[in-house]
Amino acid sequence: MPAEPADGAIETAIETRGLEPVPDGERTGRVRELVPTWVAANISVLLLTMGAGLVIFNKLNIWQVLVVAVAAPVVSYGIVGVISIAGRRGGAPGMALSRAVFGQRGNLFPGALIWVARWGWETINAVSGAYAVLTVLDLLFGVKSSTALIVVTLLFFVGCTFVVSGLGINALRVCSQWSTYLFGTFSVLVLGYLVATTDWSAVFGKPAGSTAMMIAGIGTIAAGGISWVPSGPDFTRYLPRTASSRGVVGATIGGAGVVVLPMVLMGAVMAVGTPDLATAQDPVSFIGELLPIWIAVPYLLVALVGMLLINSMSMYSAGFTAQTLGIKVPRAWAVSVNAVISLVFGFLLMVVATSFFGSFISFLTLLAVAFSAWIGVFGVDMLRRETYDGAALLDTTRTSAYWYKGGFAWQAMTAWALALAVGLLFTSVDWFSGPLSATWIGENGLGWVAGIVTSAVLYAVLPRTPAPAAAAGEPAADREPAGTLSN
């Protein structure tokens, strides 16, 4: 059994609450706080590189890039927002609520996969942050990269990430709010510079690419958002039960979209004049080449804070996932496992890998597929479910209402496993090609969509797992009708 919840866990600078549901009296969050949260989750120069990739690799023109930049966050963060409603209902982290769906033992399987997948996401961001530090050092002091300096910058970045994520949700909220203001200010400066210096005839004169490549572009950009879906409830569990579901979804899409749209478009515009941007080994240093130093340095520093927050949010959620796997340490210490792993993998990516962008896109594609099977099952269950039993979520013994049969909910496990296999069948990356990757679904990078649809349909048609009784003493007024997104 997990440790008893600490009283007033959210009231101190360091959040001490772990998997245990947040009591109603401590649910003082506001829906509008989700906007800077999801802004911060997307402040990454990698979006510039991905926008450039739409022009260089997908051969899209600026109008097609605009469609991709609008559609991708609406699709992916719309799903994040919908799944986030479960956090408001149950007051617990996403992977703790997942125990109600898969069973206490069954949840270990998707939980372990999601935890491992997060290692890669945190590695990518640690590497991007380290490159940002190296670029600033080069621009200001002429210090060139070396193996020793790579190790130092990685240690610096991951160390800062560990501190912020360890402090908990209050620190993340404060940092997210201020980084939103700073990023917005310097993004306006960058946009202004691009407007004044870009050859717009070349930008608008680029011929259109194929519709298939545009769909594939939406899938690639959306994959980044899909990776946040299991974490969505982690950031809504402090919302009161009466918080608007539509507001949660709208704030999630809005917060992400306000960053994704301009960043992807800026990357596409930059790529017209700098076609090697999308193929660079270093995804950050090009900013120093394209922008004057008085814009490049502060912009990189703000972006560095953003990438630090992205990793902090990921590690914050990873700490909960580690706890659901039975790692019996406080959440803040559970974060340290991911910190060490991102250091090791980050060093290998910076020193050994030959293509950062290729590795990044391949990883992002597999990440979305890994999460897709869980999303379909959890989403269908959430639309059916009236409430979550807080005591049963924490009870990992046979007495738990979520023990089901031998600790497994076979319906959820079957749908999840088959959907994961289907998603991989349609997926092709640098390291792996599924046998169905040459089909329309595979060629358009929609293996993760196939995974979500397969798991959702299978779980919906399989016999339902008997629903446990609601938590003892829960007022009837606090229960929400299954399937509704109102309030």
N, C-alpha and C positions, 0 to 999 in steps of 0.2 A: 504493500500500500504506500502511496506517496506521502510525503510529510504533510502535516496539517498546515493549512494556509496561514500565512502571517497576517495579523490584523493590520489594516490600513496599508496594504502592500503597495498601493498606488500613490499614497500620500507622501512618501519620502522620495529623496532624490534617486535612490536605487530601488527599482521595482523588484520585490522579492516574491511576488506571486508566480507560481508555476502553472501546472495544468489545471488546477482547481478553478471552477467557474467563479466569475466575479459576482459578489452579492449585489442585489439591486441597489443597496445604499451607496455603493461605490461606483455605480454606472453614471458617471458625470460627464462623459464625453459628448461631443457635438458632431453632427454630421459634417458641418463645414470644415472640421479639422482633417477630414479625409482628403480634401483638395491639396494642401501642401504635402501631405503624406505621399500621394501618388505623383505629384510634381517631382518630389525628391527622388522617388523610385526610378525616374527616367532621365535625370540629369547626368547624361553620359555622352562623351564625344563619340562613342561607338555608333550612336544614331547618325552622326555626320558620315561616318564610314559606310553605314548601311544605306544611307541616301545616295551616296556616290555609287555604291554597288548597283542600285537600280538603274543608273544611267550607263555604267560601264559594262556590267554583265548582263542585265536584263534588257538593255537597249531601249529603255523607255524615254519618252520626251517629258517635258516639265508638267504637262497637263495630266499625263498618266501617273507621274510621281505624286501629283496632288491628290488624285483619287486614292492611291495606295496609302498616303499619309493620313487621309481622313478615315478610310475604311478600317485600317488595321487596328487603331486604338479603340474604335467603336466596337468592333467584333471582340477583340481580346479582353479589353478592360470592361466591356459589358458583361462578359462571363465572370471576370473577377468580382464585379459589383454584385451580381446575383448570388454567387457563392458566399460573399461576405455577409449576406443577410443571416446566414447560419450563426455567425459570431454574435450578432445582436440577439438572436433567439436563445442561444445556449450559453452565452457568456464565457465560452472557453475557446482555446486555440483550435485551428482547423483540424490538425491531426489528432487532437483529443476527441473532438466531435466525431471524427471518422471511426472511432471505436464503436459508436452506436450503429454504424452501417456495416462494417466488416466483421465485428466481433473482436473481443479482446486479443485473441491470438491472430486472427485473420488480418487485423490492421497492421501487424508487424511487417507483412509483405509489401503493400504499397508504401508504408511508412519508410521502410529501409530503402526502397528504390528512390523515393523522393529525397531522402536524406543524402544519398550518394550523388544524385543528380545536382544537388545544391553545391556540392564540392566544386563541380565544374563552373557553375555560375559565379561563385565567389572567387575562383581562380582567375577567370576572365576579368572580373572587375579589379582584382588586386593587381593584375598585370597592367591594366589600363591606368590605374592610379599611379603605379610605379613609373610608367612611361611619362605621365604628366609631370611628376617630380623631376625626372631626368631632363625633360625638355625645358622646364623652367630654369634648372641649374645651368643648362647649356646657353640659354638666351641671356641670362643675367651675368653669369660668371665665366662662360666658356668652358665649363667642366664637361668633359666627354664621358660617355657611358663606358663602364668596365664591369667585369664580373663582380668585383667587390662592391662597386657602387650599386649594382642591381640588387645584391643581397641586402644592403643597407636600406635602400628605398622600399623594398618589399617588406622588410621588418618594420619600418616606420609606418607604412600604410596599413598593414594588417594589425599592428599594435594599436593604432588609433581606432580602427574598426572594432577591435575587441573591447576597448574601453567604452565606446558609445553604445554598442549593442548590449554590453554587460550592464550598463546603467538602467536600460529598460525603456519603456514606452514614453515616459515623460521627457527624457533626453532626446529621443527620436522626434517627438513633436516639436520641441523647441528648435532643434537643429534644422528640421524640415521647413519650418516657417521662415527662418532667416535665410536659408539657402535659396528658397523660392524668391524672396525679394532680390537678393544679390544676383541670382542667375537671370532673372527677368531684366534687370538693369543692364547687365553686360551683353545679353543677347540682343537688346535693342541697339547697342553700339555696333555689334558685329553685323546685324542686319543693315544698319545704316551704311557701314563701310562697303558691304557687298553691293548694295544698291548703287553706290557712287562709282564703284570700280569694275563692275562686271560687264562683260560684253553681252548685252542682252539680246542682240541679234543672233548670236551663236546659241544662246540658251533657247530662244523661241523658234529658231530655225531647225532644231534637231528633229529628224523624222520620228514618227510614232513606232513603237515596238508592237509586238503581238499581244493579243488579249491574254493568251496563255501565260506570257511572261509577267503581265500585270497581276494576274491572279496569284502567280507564284511569289511575286513581290509582296502582296498582301499577306500571304502565308508566312513569309520570312520575317517581316516586321512584327506580325501578330504573335509569332512564337515567343518573343521576349515577354509580352504581356501574359501569355498563357502560363509562363513559368511562375507567375505570382499568384495563380488561382488558389492553390492550397493554403497560401499565407493570408488570403483576404480576411478570413474570420479573426485572425490574430490582432488586426487593427480595428475591429469593430466590436470586440467583446466588452469594451467599456461604454458602449452606447446604451442608453436606456431602452427597454423593450418597446417603448412607444415611438422610437425614432422612425422616420419615414423610410420605407424600403426603396421607394422611387428616388428619394434624396440620396440614399447610399449609392445606388447605381449611377445616378447622375453625377455625383461628386467624384466618383471613381473614374468615370469616363472623362469628365472635364479636366480633372487634375492631370491625367496622363496625356490627354489630347493636346493640352496647351503647350506641352513640351515636344511631344513626338512630331506634331505637324510642322512647326518651324524648323526643328533640327533636321528632319529628313529632307525638307525642301532646301535648306542651306547646304546640306551635303551634296544634293543633286546639282545645285548651281555651282558649287566649288569644283565639282568633277568635270564640268564642261571645259574649264580652263586648266585643270590639273588631272588628266586622265589616269595618272598612276596612283592617285589617292587611295583607291579601293584595293590596290594590290600591295600597298606598303607593308613591310614587316612590322614597322612601328606605327600603330594606329593614331598616334597623338602628335608627333613632331611636325606633321604637315601644317598644323595651325600656326607654328612659328614662322613657316615659310610663306603662308598666304596672308597673314595679318601683320600689321606693324606691331612692334614690341610693346607699345603702350596699351594696346588692346589685347594682344596675345597672352601676356603674362597674367594680368588679372583675370582674364577669361579662363585660362587654364587652372588658376588657383581656385576659382569658383567651381569649375568642373571637377576639380580634385575633391572638393568638399562633397559635391554631388555623388561622385563615385564611391566615396567613403560611406555616405549615407545609404546608397544602394546595398553595399556589402553589409552594413550594420543591420539594415532591415532583414536581409537574407539570413544573416547569422542569428538575429533575434528569433526568427521563426525556426531556424535549424535547431536552436536550443530546445524548443518545445518538442520538435520531432524526435530529437535524441532521447528526451525524457519518456516519450510514448514507446520507445523501443526498449525501455527498461534500464537505461543508464541512470542510476540513482544518485544524481548529483544535482545541486541547485542549477537553475536555468543559466545563470551567468557563467558557471563553470562548464556547463555542457557546450557553451559557445566555443570554448577553447579548443575543442577537438577539431572543429571546422577551421579555426584560425591556423592551426598547425598544418592541416592538410592543404589549405590554400597557399601557404608559404612554400611547401615542397613542390606542388604542381605548378605554381607560378614561376618558380625558378626554372623548371624544366621547359615551360612554354617560352620564356624570354631567352633562354640560352640555347636550347636544343631545337625547338620547332622552326621550320623553314617558312611557314606561311601563317601569320596570325589570322588574317581574314578568313582563309579557308578553314582553319581549325575552329574559328569562332562560329561561322555559319553551320558547319557540320555539327558542332556541339549544340547550338541553339535548336537545330532541327530535331535531334535526338531527345533533347530536353523536353520539347513540347510533346513529343510522342510518349515519353515516359510518364508525363503528367496527365495525358488525355484520358487514359482508361479510368483513372481515379475520378476525374471531373465528371464524366458521364454518370457513373454510379452514384457518386455523392450528390450530384445535382438532382437526379430523379428522386432519390431518397428525401432530400430536403424539401422538395415540393409536396411530398406525401406527408411528411412528419408534422405533428402538431407541436411537439416540444422535445427537449432532451432531459434525461434524468441525470442530474449532476452527480449524485452519489454513485450511480452505476458507471459513469464515465471513469471515476477514480478507482473503482473496485475491480482489480484485475484477477480476482479469484473466481471460483465456480459459482459463488453466490451472486455475482453481478447479473443484473437484468440483461446486460449486453454480452453474456457468455455464449448464448445461443446453443449450438451443438458442438461440444468439444472446444469451445472458444472461437468457432468459425461461423459466419453467416454464409452458407454455401452459395446462395443466390448471388450475393455481391462478389464473392471470390471468383465464381465461374465467369460472370460478366466481365470482371476486371482482367482476368488472365487471357480470355479469348480476345478481348478488345486490344490488349497490349500486343498480342501476336498479329492481329490484323493491321494495326498501325505500323508495325515494323515491316510487314509484307509490302506496304506501299511506299516505303521510305528509302531514299538513296542519298548517301553522303560520301565524303572522300574515303571513309574507312569501311563502308558497308552499303550494300545494295540489296534490297528485298526483291524477291522474284516477281512482284507485281509493280515495281517502281517505274516500269516503262509505260504503264497505263496512264490515262488522263489524270487520274488522282495523283499518282506518283510524280508525274512530270510537272504538275502544278504545285508540288510541295505541300499536299494536303493530307499527308499520312496522319497527322494529329487530328484532323477533322474526322477522318474515318474511324480513329480510335474513340473519339467522344461519341459519335453517332452509334457505333457498334455497342459500346458499353451501356449507353442510355437505353437503347432499344431492348437489348437482352435483359437488362435489369428490370425494365418496365413490364416485360411479358412473363418473366419467371415468377413462380408463386411467391407471394410476399412473406418475408420473415415476420413472425408474430411480434407486434409492437409491445414493448414493455410499458408498465404503468408509469405515469408521470411521477416526478419527484415528490416525495412526501411533503405535504404542507404547501405545495405550490398553489397560489390562488388561481381559480378558474379564469379570472379576468386577464391573467398574464399569458394565457395560452393563445397561440395564433392559429387560425384555421389553416389546415394543410393546403398547399398550393397557391396561397395568396401572396401577392407582392404589394399589397396595399398597406395602409397606415401612413 
